[in-house]
Amino acid sequence: MSFDHLGVATESGADLAETFETLFDASLVHEERFGGMTVRFLDLGRGYFEILEPHETGTISQFLSRNGPGIHHVALRTADLDAALNRARDAGVELVDEEPRPGAWGHDVAFLHPNSTGGVLVEYVDGASAASE
């Protein structure tokens, strides 16, 4: 596995993207409306910042209501998503997703519950990184 991205929740994705572009000399390389939110990916060279901006009630708007803006999840790229989920099950980790589901940028993803991962919401992202596409 390798680092893929860090998801950051905010009410104003365009503003935060502009700030991160300036601070980190990062380029906005992908933007899409997905699952009731806009997601923006900024290329950091060896991974991404994913900026999550909700447009309707859902997990990101609920996260923002509970926690305010900030880090939402960390994502790891894996060559075998099913094997990664099986390894997590075998380790006794609670899964948010029992099976992979469609995620941003055309990737299948699955989340591990933060109750089992030290309070961190972990996302597995299938195979090829977005940077290799």
C-alpha positions in Angstrom: 0.0 0.0 0.0 1.0 3.6 -0.5 -0.3 7.0 0.4 -3.0 8.3 -2.0 -4.6 11.3 -0.5 -5.8 13.2 2.6 -9.4 14.2 2.6 -10.2 17.6 4.1 -13.8 18.7 4.7 -14.8 22.4 4.3 -17.8 24.6 3.5 -15.9 26.5 0.8 -13.9 24.1 -1.4 -12.9 26.7 -4.0 -11.4 29.0 -1.3 -9.5 26.2 0.4 -8.2 24.9 -2.9 -6.9 28.4 -3.8 -5.2 28.6 -0.4 -3.6 25.2 -0.7 -2.5 26.0 -4.3 -0.7 29.1 -3.0 0.7 27.5 0.2 1.9 24.3 -1.3 2.6 25.2 -4.9 0.0 22.5 -5.8 -2.0 22.3 -8.9 -5.7 21.5 -9.1 -5.7 18.4 -11.2 -9.3 17.0 -10.9 -12.7 18.3 -9.8 -16.0 16.6 -9.9 -19.4 16.7 -8.3 -20.0 13.4 -6.6 -22.3 12.0 -3.9 -23.8 15.3 -3.0 -20.5 17.2 -2.8 -17.8 18.7 -4.9 -14.4 17.0 -4.6 -11.2 18.7 -5.7 -7.8 17.0 -5.9 -4.6 19.0 -5.6 -1.4 17.3 -6.7 1.3 17.3 -4.1 3.7 15.2 -6.2 3.5 12.0 -4.1 -0.2 12.1 -3.3 -3.1 14.5 -3.1 -5.2 16.8 -0.9 -8.8 16.0 -1.6 -11.1 18.9 -0.7 -14.6 17.8 0.2 -17.4 20.5 -0.1 -21.0 19.3 0.6 -23.9 20.5 -1.5 -26.6 18.5 0.3 -27.1 16.6 3.5 -24.8 13.7 3.7 -21.8 12.3 5.5 -19.6 15.4 4.8 -22.3 17.9 5.9 -22.8 15.8 9.0 -19.1 15.7 9.7 -18.9 19.5 9.4 -21.8 19.9 11.8 -20.2 17.7 14.4 -16.5 18.6 14.0 -16.2 21.7 11.9 -13.8 21.9 9.0 -10.6 19.8 9.0 -9.1 16.4 8.2 -11.9 13.9 7.3 -9.9 10.8 6.2 -6.6 9.4 5.0 -6.6 7.2 1.9 -4.2 4.4 1.0 -3.8 3.0 -2.5 -3.9 -0.8 -2.7 -3.3 -3.1 -5.7 -5.9 -5.6 -4.4 -8.9 -3.9 -2.7 -10.6 -7.2 -1.9 -7.5 -8.6 -0.2 -7.0 -5.4 1.8 -10.6 -5.7 3.1 -10.1 -9.4 3.9 -6.8 -8.5 5.8 -8.8 -5.8 7.8 -11.6 -8.3 8.6 -9.0 -10.9 9.7 -7.4 -8.3 12.0 -10.8 -7.6 13.6 -11.2 -4.2 12.1 -14.8 -2.9 11.8 -15.6 -2.0 8.1 -17.8 0.8 7.0 -17.9 -0.9 3.6 -18.2 -4.7 3.4 -17.7 -4.5 -0.4 -15.9 -1.9 -2.5 -18.1 0.9 -3.9 -17.7 3.6 -6.5 -15.6 6.6 -5.4 -14.3 9.8 -6.8 -12.2 9.9 -10.0 -13.6 6.5 -11.1 -12.0 4.4 -8.4 -13.5 1.7 -6.3 -13.1 2.5 -2.6 -13.9 1.1 0.9 -13.7 2.7 4.3 -12.5 1.3 7.6 -14.4 2.5 10.7 -12.4 4.9 12.9 -13.5 3.0 16.1 -11.0 0.3 14.9 -8.2 2.5 13.5 -7.3 4.8 16.4 -10.0 7.4 15.6 -8.8 7.8 11.9 -11.3 7.1 9.1 -9.2 5.1 6.6 -10.1 4.8 2.9 -8.7 2.1 0.7 -8.5 3.2 -3.0 -8.2 0.6 -5.7 -5.1 0.0 -7.7 -3.9 2.7 -10.0 -3.3 6.1 -8.5 -5.1 9.0 -10.0 -1.6 10.4 -10.9 -1.0 7.4 -13.3 -4.1 8.1 -15.3 
